[in-house]
Amino acid sequence: MSKLLSGIAASGGIVIAPVHLLGDAKGPVEQQITTDVNHEVERLHDSFRITADELTQISRQASANYGNEVQETLQAQLALINDWQFQATLSRRVVSEKITAASAVQAYLDEQAGLTPSRAQQARLTSLQDVGHRLLGHLLDRPTMPRLDHRAVIVAHQVSPSLVASFDPRLVAGVVTDQGGATAHSALLVAELGLPAVVGTHSATTQAAEDMVAIVDGEHGKLILQPTPQEIDHYQRLAAQYQRKQQELGALATATTVTADGSRYKIAANVTLPAELKQLAQAGAEGIGLYRSEYLFLDPARPVTEEEQVAAYKAALLAMPKHRVVIRVQDLGADKQPGANLVTDRGIRRLLADPVILRTQLRALLRASVYGQLAIMFPFVATIDEFQRALAILDQEKRKLVAAGHPVAEQLEVGMMIETPAAVLMADQFAKYADFFSIGSNDLVQYLFATERTTSPLNHHYSVLNPAVLRAIRQVIQAAHAEGKWISLCGEMATVKLAQPLLLAMGLDELSVPLAAILPLRQLIRSLSVRQLQPLVKKALALENDDEVAELVEAWLAKQAPQAGLKQPD
């Protein structure tokens, strides 16, 4: 008899394959006394070396497939495993308490988990948990990565970004977890691999068994264990329909993004790595709405040169010669800086505090500007003063380059990201100075509700459909348009089907999304009428919570745009 588990749809597609249960090395380790502390210290240091080699290998593998968030995470874990203080702390524990290496690691992890971390410390704790998981895996001979010789569905309690980075897409058919959310970094990485995924099932690891046949419905968040022949046949047909739908979307790659009643929009691409530049045309991108330059700055041992930056930005501009390319000034997370604060030590304020890096990057951008339609974007701006100081530095570097005989584009747009409540409230003033806005919904939602995109029981506060989010976005759009400026949204909200009609109707000029999301979004837009959406927006803004908004939009789409794919399977 089959068993159905419901979770959160994290990555589309349908797959039928056997289960591979990923062992959890974070299980309890009973403290064990040892009579040979030297041997245990040696085993501990062996595990440091093996884990560092493993993370280095994963990092090299991930560099061609994933973005800066994965690389930052892996670099943070490598820094931790190679930290002599961290190693010394665990070694001293083995010696002083005369316990095994595994016992020392487990005891340290338990102590750290019992603390109440600040926001800045939370990132380090996450890295510590992942590193500790790997150390225990090597010390206890438990697998820390999938060991597959056939295609299978990974079923795990949870997956970390570094674990996803180790997946072989040829062998991993899909992913199911007990915990997690659709906007968690690991879930987004699974989606980048194009693997069907269902997260937040709560009990998949206890209900599934090794090699048990499973159906993963990543479109609707369903896991079916031991399906009947009838269910297998049904989902095989659904999988074929999904593939046909993907092929139909391919025909929209060269189509214009225009609604049924003639309103024109742009769908640009979020680009994280150079390899994605070759896929822009096939994906149907109408420009680059967010070029994340952070990947250039990830190796602290080898600072990127100005010439290397010029070459990178030139390649991006030449990839989209007829379209605008928005390059964001680097915004490396403060979680990769020991002792730094995740809120205050990032974005433009971090760069203004140490403007050497900023000046070098701005010079490189200005030199590359002659190769296309460049727009420069400053991240995490909260005050008018910050933005004006950044503009002043840009103007200074431009004057120096011109004086030195370097050509610089005459037409150059300079804008900012809207990611803080302060920027929302002052949008009308920012619009006097910025050429454009780009709403970073991921950070904006977090800061609006003082929450994070985590699996915490309080995670329900993070919702892009909350009327407070919608009102904030409408306010920014109105402020931009009042000054004749264009506005985009480049966060994950732009990929949420129930949010897309509302964003369009509120007047966004552009949506910037991952490559795989461009054509489905274009298909939806071409089926909608902006005039018909206006009453929907008015009702949504007057509601009290995200559930009411979701029900309202879902009912509207089911009637007006059934091809949006929100209907559940029979």
Residue, then its C-alpha position, 0 to 999 in steps of 0.5 A: m500500500s502506498k503512503l503519501l507525504s506532503g511537504i513544500a514544493a522546492s523545485g519543479g519536476i517529477v521523478i520516480a526512482p529508488v530511495h537512498l537514505l543519507g545517513d545522519a552523522k549528527g546522531p548522538v555520540e556517547q562520551q567515551i574515555t580513552t587510555d590513548v589520548n595521543h592516538e585520539v589526537e592523531r585521529l582528530h587531526d587526520s579528520f581535520r585534514i580529510t575534511a579540509d580536503e573534502l571541502t576543497q574538492i567540493s569547492r572546486q566542483a561547485s565553482a562551475n555550477y553554483g553561485n557566490e553563496v555556496q562558495e562563501t559557505l564553503q570558504a567559511q567552512l574551510a577557514l573554520i576547519n583550518d583555524w588553529q584555535f578551533q583545532a587546539t580547542l578540540s585537541r585540548r579537550v581530548v587530552s584534558e578530559k581523556i575522551t575520544a576524538a568523536s566525544a570531544v567533537q560532539a561535546y563541543l557541538d552540544e555546547q555551542a548549540g546550547l548558546t543563544p547566538s547573535r545574528a552574526q554568530q548564527a552564520r558561524l554556528t551553521s558552518l560549525q554544525d556542518v563541519g562537525h557533521r563531517l568530522l564525526g562522519h570521518l571519525l565514526d566511519r559514517p558517510t557524509m556524502p551520497r555513495l551512489d552507483h545508480r540514480a536515486v532519490i536522496v532522502a535526508h533529515q536536512v541538506s546543507p549547501s555544501l552537501v548539495a554542492s557534492f551531488d552528482p546530477r547524473l546519479v541524484a534524481g531528486v531530493v526530499t527532506d524532513q526539514g527546510g523551506a523552499t527559500a532556504h539556500s540549500a533548496l535554491l541550490v537543488a533547484e539550480l541543479g534542476l532536480p525535483a525536490v520536496v522539503g519540510t515533510h517532517s517524517a520522510t526519513t522515518q517513513a522511507a527505507e533504502d531502495m524503496v520506490a518513491i515518486v517525488d512531485g516537485e511541482h506540488g510538494k508530494l512524496i509517494l512511497q511504495p506507489t501502486p502500479q496505477e500511481i506510477d502510470h499516472y505520474q509517468r503521464l504527468a512527468a511526460q506532460y511536464q516535459r512537453k510543457q518545458q519544450e513549449l516554453g522553449a518557443l517563447a525564448t525570442a518572444t516579447t514580454v507583453t500582456a494580453d492587453g498590451s502592457r510591456y515588461k522586461i524579464a532579465a536574468n540573475v547571473t552569478l557565474p560566468a558560465e551562465l552568460k552563454q545561456l542567456a539567449q537560450a533562456g530568453a533573457e531581456g538583459i541582466g537585472l542582477y550580475r552578482s560580482e561577489y564571485l570575483f572576491l571570494d579568495p582572500a589569499r588572492p585579491v582580484t585585480e582591476e584588469e581581471q574585473v574589467a575582463a569579467y564585466k566586459a564579458a557580461l556586457l558583450a553577452m547582452p549587447k542589445h540589452r541593459v546589464v545591471i552589475r551590483v557592486q560586491d556585497l560579500g556577507a559579513d558572516k565571512q568576517p570574524g567578529a563582524n556584524l551581519v547587519t552593519d558590516r555589509g553592502i555600501r557601508r562596509l565599502l565606504a569604510d574601506p573604499v580602496i576595494l570600492r574604488t578599484q571595482l568602480r574603475a573596472l566597471l567604468r572602463a568596461s562600460v564602453y562595451g555595452q549598456l552598463a548600469i551600476m548598482f549599489p547594495f544595501v543602501a540605507t541613507i541618502d548620505e551613503f548613496q551620495r558618498a558612493l556617487a561622489i566616489l564614482d564621479q571622482e574615479k570617472r574624472k581620473l580615468v577620463a583625465a588619464g585618457h581611458p574611454v568611459a561610456e557617456q550614458l551610464e545609469v547608477g541605481m541602488m537596491i531597496e533592501t531596508p525599511a529605511a530605504v522604503l520610507m525614504a524612496d521618494q527622496f532616493a528617487k531624486y538621485a538614483d537612476f533606478f531601483s531594484i528591490g531585493s525582496n529577500d533581505l527586505v522581507q527579513y528586515l521588515f519582520a525581523t526574521e530570517r529564512t530559516t526552519s525556525p518555528l517562527n519562520h512563518h513570519y517570513s512571507v512575501l505575500n504578507p500585505a505589509v510586503l506588498r504595501a512596501i513594494r507599492q510605495v517604492i514603485q510609486a516613488a520611483h515612477a513619480e520621478g520618472k525612474w524605472i524599477s525592478l525586483c530581483g529577489e526570490m519573490a519574483t519567482v513566486k507564482l502567487a506574487q507575480p500577478l500582484l507585482l506586475a499589476m503594481g507597476l514593476d517595470e522589470l523582474s529579474v529571475p534565475l535563468a530557468a524561471i524566465l520562460p514560465l514567467r513570460q508565459l504567465i505574463r502573456s496570458l494576463s491582463v493588467r487592467q483585470l488585475q487592478p481589482l485583485v491588487k486593491k483587494a490584496l492590499a486591504l487584507e490582513n495576512d499572507d494566507e488571505v492573499a494566497e487564497l485570493v490570488e490562487a482563486w483568481l489564477a485558477k479562473q483567469a490563468p489556469q495554465a499557471g500550473l497551480k492546480q493539484p494533480d488528481 
